[in-house]
Amino acid sequence: MSSTSVTTRRVLIVMPALNEQASVGEVISQVKQSLPGMDVLVVDDGSSDDTAKLARAAGAEVARLSVNLGVGGAMRTGFRYAAARGYDVVVQVDADGQHDPEEVAALLDALDDADIAIGSRFAGKGAYKASGPRKYAMVVLSFVFSRLGKTKLTDVTSGFKAMGPRAIKMFAAYYPAEYLGDTVESLVMAIRAELKIKEIPVIMRERAGGTPSHSPVKSAVYLGRAGLALLLALVRRRPAVDSSDSA
């Protein structure tokens, strides 16, 4: 991948959002303050509240999905939007405030010699800790993906990512929308396409609003689903997608 300075890249911040009216406006304001000149697309994933209205009021472009497709379906919309409009980089940022816009510059710097930069909670910055079944799932997934990708990956389910032109081209053509597909299966696809993946240590914050999805029962279910998602991703054959540079 050819190196392009951050200042000359066209960067699109994509925020998947489901009923995030409590935080989406403030997150967009933070992004615009920290990352001037970068465009923001909020993909309203079938919200029943004022997420879309408040996102527009804060200055973001909004794509509204009529039904809830999950993060993968929302990001698929974001990649197609970016590809159609000639963006060089897509950065996925959560609308709940957990991802600090100040960390985006480090992800962009990593794209100088990588196709995908993952913001990791477990790479030595900050004090984020997983526990219980979720912790075990993280350990197993990290081990498997580090072997598959031939590089150390500690946070393969992170939703804080920057993706360059080759990744945009591939994911605009196909991006998995199944449960955990946006993390587990998309990484399997990237590794099979020989995209270079790097991990950058980041600090993740508490949610600015809404309801956390974690509980002991949900964490146990997560463990089983994560293993199943990985198994399906490894055995599933997707149509070949040319991710080579168009230049």
PyMOL commands that set and color helices and strands:
alter all, ss='L'
color gray80, all
select helices_A, chain A and resi 6-8+24-34+51-57+70-84+101-110+132-149+165-173+181-192+216-235
alter helices_A, ss='H'
color red, helices_A
select strands_A, chain A and resi 11-17+39-45+61-65+89-92+116-120+161-163+197-201
alter strands_A, ss='S'
color yellow, strands_A
deselect
rebuild
show_as cartoon
